[in-house]
């Protein structure tokens, strides 16, 4: 009796040919997939200006989704290239500075507050809302404090700030600069007017779109009252949820 598993001799070459063709197809597909993966890696992680890593740490911010990048050319702050922020103090200059950090006091719902890496405090007047501030506005406020102290006593009516506050502001700005670690290349160029090589820091940078971040914060501001800071509110924020 012939076994059900017996393969006639005249069928073996065909079966071996089929296996050979399948193996070749598999090898070709494997090579294509490897080339595609290599192309993907070289056009993303190795592209100039692109540094993507799965190990890059990330801390949640309620403003994550509004961050956009834009090209910005810096100013030198000398001669005729002086923005309003670096000009002699006046009502207009003070107002321009206040506008930069005026959206510092912001609020978010409990669902977003629970995602933040640090616990924050609930608003007494608005149940379910929590107070927070984007650090950029705190840093700008600190810079404004230092600006005012530089001009204090020169005919400008700026409030005296204790040295401890000044020290805090210097530390906040120092740490922010180190954290950002801007690697945009400052250059030196020949000046026909001055007949020497001079440093040019009025260069282009890739910056976060401050206007978009400001607009987002502006829609979430609250007017602080004494009760927001001096009245104990039972905290129902469970950061584990």
C-alpha positions, 0 to 999 in steps of 0.5 A: 500500500502506498503511504499517504505521505509518499511524494512521487519522484517526478514531483520532487523537482517541482516542489524543490523549485517552489521552495527555491522561488519562495526563498528568493522572494523572501530574501528580496522582501527582506532586503527591501524592508532593510533598505526602507528602514535604513532610509527612514533612519537616515532621513529622520534621526540623522538629518541635520538639526534633528535629534530624535531619541526614544530616551529624550525625557519629557514632562507634561505641560498643559501647553504642549500642544500649542508649541510651534517653531519659527525662525526669528532674527535677534536684534543687537540692542545698539544704535538704531536697532533698539527694541522698546524693551531696551529703551529708557524707561517710560510709561510705554516701555513699562506697559510693553514689559507688563504685557509680556508677563501679564498672562502669568496667572493661569488656571487649568481643570483638575483633569489637566492638573493631575497630569503635571509632574508637580502638584498645584493648588486649587482655586477657592473661588472656582471649584475644579480649577487649579492655578499654575503659570508657564515658567517663561512668564515668571522668567520674563517677570524676573527680568523686568524686576532686574530692569527696574532695579537698574534704573531705580533712583535715577528719577524713575519711581520703581518699587524697591525689591529686597536683595533676596528677590533680586537673587532669586530672579538672577538664579531663575534666569541663569537656570533658564538659560542653562536649561535652554542652552541655545546653540545658535552660532554667534559670528564675527564679521568685518565692519566697514564703518568701524574698520574692525571685526565685530561680534554679530549676535543679530543672527537667526534662531529657531524659536518657539512661537511666543505669540502662540504660547501667550495667546493660549495663556491669555485665554486661561488667566484669572485675577488673583484675590487674597482668598486664592492664597490665604484660604485653605481649600480641601485638595481633591487632586489625586495625582495617581488617577 
